[in-house]
Amino acid sequence: MAVSTESSNSSPRNPSRPGRRSSTMGSMPLNDLPWWRWRARLRSALHMLGDPVFQQEYWAAGRPGYGDVTDAVYRLVEDSWLDRWSAEKYVGTVVRDATEAAAVDAAVLRVLRILHEVGADAPVAAYLGHPDWPDAVAAAQAAHQLLAVNDGEDPQAAPRSLEVLRILTRIG
């Protein structure tokens, strides 16, 4: 039986979405990304979503190299299916423990609530101006800081560009 590696999820608009998937495990696609790549992409999304200065300087200003809000949301949920179930499912793989899982879940729920209200193709100003955006930023920032510290990295470092993320998560 041949396994397709193409996905209808790929998007030329969203460079953080490579669109490669392998077979399925029940209803969940088995992703070609190993856990450490999932974690790097998850941390990248949380970092950008949790940094309001970055959001103004890059997303609001339309500067290239970092994608947009929806790119970050896709990195946050696409590989892990965190839009469908709790990060608790990934304790011991993508997240270290229940504390990390709870922090990630809090951020995901807040960000997705806003995404569903404003729409995936809304301009960045719709996200940044949403009355609940500061709570989503705070939750993403808390999750990012926890995961970065647990990984022995500086949570205050600037977010990495999508190109740097691609290089860091390249296999082979």
Stockholm file with secondary structure:
# STOCKHOLM 1.0

chainA/1-172         MAVSTESSNSSPRNPSRPGRRSSTMGSMPLNDLPWWRWRARLRSALHMLGDPVFQQEYWAAGRPGYGDVTDAVYRLVEDSWLDRWSAEKYVGTVVRDATEAAAVDAAVLRVLRILHEVGADAPVAAYLGHPDWPDAVAAAQAAHQLLAVNDGEDPQAAPRSLEVLRILTRIG
#=GR chainA/1-172 SS CCCCCCCTTCCTTCTTCCCCEEEEETTEEEESSCHHHHHHHHHHHHHHHTCHHHIIIIIITTCTTSCCHHHHHHHHHTTTTTTTSCGGGGBTTTBSSHHHHHHHHHHHHHHHHHHHHHCTTCCHHHHHTSTTHHHHHHHHHHHHHHHHHHTTCCTTSCCCCHHHHHHHTCCC
#=GC SS_cons         CCCCCCCTTCCTTCTTCCCCEEEEETTEEEESSCHHHHHHHHHHHHHHHTCHHHIIIIIITTCTTSCCHHHHHHHHHTTTTTTTSCGGGGBTTTBSSHHHHHHHHHHHHHHHHHHHHHCTTCCHHHHHTSTTHHHHHHHHHHHHHHHHHHTTCCTTSCCCCHHHHHHHTCCC
//
